[in-house]
Amino acid sequence: RCRSLRRSAIVGENPIRGSSVRRERLGPSGRVDRANAEGYHQRAAAYAERLRTLDATVRASVSNIPPARRVMITAHDAFRYFGRAYGLEVIGVQGTSTESEAGLADMNRLVNLVVSRKIPAVFVETSVSDRNVTALQEGAAARGQPIRLGGRLYSDALGPPGSDGETLEQALLANVKTLVEALVEGLSDGQPAAEAHHD
C-alpha cells in the first residue's frame, strides 16, 4: 500500500504533508501484524523518501516562475495547501465548492485583479466545469487584458490509467509542468526569473 494512492489522493495537497498522514496510517498495521512490521516501516520510509524527492523537484520547478507571476487562478480553490507549500497565491474563481457559480461581484473583482496585475494565464481542472473560468477570460478580454487558458490541472481526482496523472506523483509533476510553462511564457530570453516583475 505504499505505492502511489490512486483513489483517495487529493492532488492539491503538499506531498510532504500527505506523507506524514500516510505514515500515521501505517503505524497500526505494524502493531497488529508484528511479524511484518519491519516491512511496513521500510515501505513507508521508502515512500516518504520518494515524496521528499518529489517535493524538491516541485520547488525547483516553481523557482523558475517569476515571483510576480506566481498566481494560480483555477476553477475552485482546491490547491490551498499546494500553494502555501510552494509560495503560490491560489485564487479559486468559485471558492471551495465545485458546484457553485461565481457571483457578479466576485467575477468583477477577479477581472480587476487580472487586469491590474497582468496575470498571463488561468487554469481549468479535470474534475470541475470550466464555465466560470471561461467567463473570467471573457471579462478580462473585454477590459483589454486577454488571459490565456494555461492548461488543465488535476485537482480532486487523478487521471485514468495510462494518463500523465495516473498516480499522485505523476499528477503533481504534470500540474507543475503546466503551471511553469504557462506562467513563464512570454518572458524575454535570458531574463532571470527573480528579476522579472510586472509593471
Secondary structure, DSSP 8 states (H G I E B T S, - for coil): --S--SSS--TTS-HHHHHHHHHHHHHHHHHHSGGGHHHHHHHHHHHHHHHHHHHHHHHHHHTTS-GGG-EEEESSS--HHHHHHHT-EEEETTTT-SS----HHHHHHHHHHHHHHT--EEEEETTS-SHHHHHHHHHHHHTT---EEEEEE--SS---TTSTTSSHHHHHHHHHHHHHHHHHTT--TT--GGG----
